[in-house]
Amino acid sequence: MIYVVATLTVKPETRAEFIAAATACIVETRKEKGNIAYDLHESVTDPAKMVFVEQWENMEALGPHRTAEHMKTFGRVAVKCMTAPPKIEYITPEKVETR
C-alpha cells in the first residue's frame, strides 16, 4: 500500500476555481483501478494550503493516474491557482508489532 500526500498553496482569489477543479478530479480518480481513497483537505492554520491525501494499492497504480485525462485537466487549472510548486510525499505504513 502507498499513500500520497500532496500539499499545494493556492492564491486566495483562485480558491473556488481550484476546489471546483479538484472536486471533478476527485470524482474521476476514485473510479481508477488501484485507488482506495482520494480526498482533499484544507489546513486549519493556513486556508491557502490544500492537502490531497491519497491511498493506493501499490506504486504501479500511480502510473495511469498521472497520465489520466482528468489529471491533465486538473493540472491546467491548478498551475494557474498555485503560488509555488506542490510538495508531494510518498509514504508507506510502518509495520509495528504489537503484543
LINLIN-V221829 format. One record per residue. N is the residue number from 1. PHI is phi in whole degrees, -180 to 180 (none if undefined). Layout:
BEGIN
n = (N N)
phi = (PHI PHI)
END
This chain:
BEGIN
n = (1 2 3 4 5 6 7 8 9 10 11 12 13 14 15 16 17 18 19 20 21 22 23 24 25 26 27 28 29 30 31 32 33 34 35 36 37 38 39 40 41 42 43 44 45 46 47 48 49 50 51 52 53 54 55 56 57 58 59 60 61 62 63 64 65 66 67 68 69 70 71 72 73 74 75 76 77 78 79 80 81 82 83 84 85 86 87 88 89 90 91 92 93 94 95 96 97 98 99)
phi = (none -134 -112 -123 -120 -115 -107 -125 -108 -113 -68 -54 -73 -111 -55 -63 -64 -62 -64 -63 -67 -63 -61 -63 -66 -60 -56 -74 -64 -64 -87 -71 -63 92 -83 -104 -153 -155 -134 -111 -127 -114 -61 -82 -103 -147 -63 -81 -92 -115 -127 -88 -119 -119 -131 -128 -60 -163 -64 -62 -67 -75 -57 -63 -62 -62 -103 -65 -59 -66 -72 -64 -62 -62 -58 -65 -78 -58 -62 -78 -94 -83 -96 -158 -61 -70 -102 -119 -121 -110 -133 -128 -66 -84 -84 -115 -80 -120 -104)
END
